[in-house]
Amino acid sequence: SIPETERSRLDHLVEIFSGGNRSAFLRMAMDRMEAADRAQRLRSIQSYGAKRSSDLGISPSEISDRVKRVLARRAEV
């Protein structure tokens, strides 16, 4: 349920993105919001990783080489 003042906005978006089908629009909106949530979580993880690397004295340019070394060791096992 949405306020009457928002109804025309919703109807417009439903028409544009799902041909007037509110259920299809809602499914699309949920997909987009899940993608936005994943992107936000990834940004948070990247920020955490950058801080941890900085705290350990690892420069951004060193990270790729370190990852390659670890992956190479795992491939040997």
Helices and strands as residue ranges (DSSP letters): H 4-18, H 22-55, H 60-76
